[in-house]
Amino acid sequence: QVQLVESGGGLVQAGGSLRLSCAASGRTFSTRIVGWFRQAPGKEREFVAAITWRDDNTYYADSVKGRATISRDSATNMVYLQMSSLKAEDTAVYYCAATPYTSYLNIGTYGSWGQGTQVTVSS
């Protein structure tokens, strides 16, 4: 019911930075958490970061903590993932997702997903 569209992916050199965007529309009133996940070939989709829709609490995976910042613009229903000091292991398709629940780590609770945006980090 919530529509999500990611953008901002691309090719970046190791050590560089980029900013991913997620545009949310539709039944955003039901959203409690928007999360970013990523999936590399041959690997499971993994949690990257999340933000609570109403109070701006943020959560990060250990793999990106200190290098990633999730934020939102409530006026435009945009969620951003700013990443820096990028590593080759950050290469993946990045997805944003929305859930009306509070279990931000449980991928099964996210009912709305974007199409994904490819991030490729060259080393």
N, C-alpha and C positions, 0 to 999 in steps of 0.2 A: 504493500500500500504506500510505502515511502519510496520515492524514486531517488536514486543516487547516481551521480555522474562524476567520475574521477577525471582529472586532467593534471598535467604538469610533469608527467614522466618523460624520460628521454635518456640520452647517452651523456654520461658525465665521467670525468676522470676521477680516479681515486684521490681522496683528499678534498674533493670538491663538495658542493652543496646543491640542493634543489628544494623546491617547495611544491608539494603535492596539494591539490585542491579537490574538495568533494562538495558538490552542490546538491543540497537536499531539497526535495519538494514533496508535495502530497500531504499525507497525514503526519506531519512532523510533530503535531501536538502529542502524539502517543509515544514519541521517542524519548527514552531516558538516557541512552548511551549511544554514541557514535564511535565506532572503533575502526582502526586501520589494521589490516592483515596483509600478509604477503605470502607468496608461494613461489618457490623456485622449482625448476624441473626435478622430478624424482623425490620431492619432499612434500611433507604435509603443509597445509596452510597454517601459518603461525601468527599468533598475536603480536602486534607491534606497539600499538598505543591506543588509548581510548580516552574519551572525555565525556563527562556527564552533561547532558543537555541543559540542565537547569541551574547547576551550581558550579560548573567549571572545574570540578575535580578531575585530575588527570592521572593516568596510569601508563607505565611504560614497561616493555619487556627489557630484561637485563641486557640483551644484545644491542639495544639502541639507547639505553639510558645514558644521558649526558651528551648525546649526539642528535637527539630528536626532540622536537617540541610540537605538541598538538595544541591547537587553539581553534576557536570558533568565532564567527561573527553572527550574532543572533539576529541582526537586522537583515541579513541576506541569506541566512541559513547555509552559510559556508563553513566548512571545517577544513583546516589546513594541517599538513604535516610538514614541518620544516626539518630537513635533515642536513647534517654537516659531517665533515670528516668521513666521507663515504668510503666504504671498503668494497672490494670485489664481492664479498659475501652478502652485501646488501642487494645484489642483483636479484630481481624477482618481479613478478607481477604484483602490484599493490592494489588492494581492494579496500574500499570503505564500506561499512555496513552499519545498520541501525537495528537496535533492539528496544522493545518496550520494557525489558527486564533489567535487572541490576547485575547479572552475572556476566561481566564483561569478558571474562576469559573463556566462557563456554560458547564455542562457535555455533552450537546448535540453537542458541537462543536468538541469533541474528536472522530475522526473516527477510530483510531487505538488503540487497547487495548491488553495488555498482558493477560495471563491466570490467573494471580493472585497467590499470595503466602500467606500462612496462617501464621499469627502471633498470638500466644497464650501467654498471660501473666498470670502467676499463682500468686495468692495472698496468 
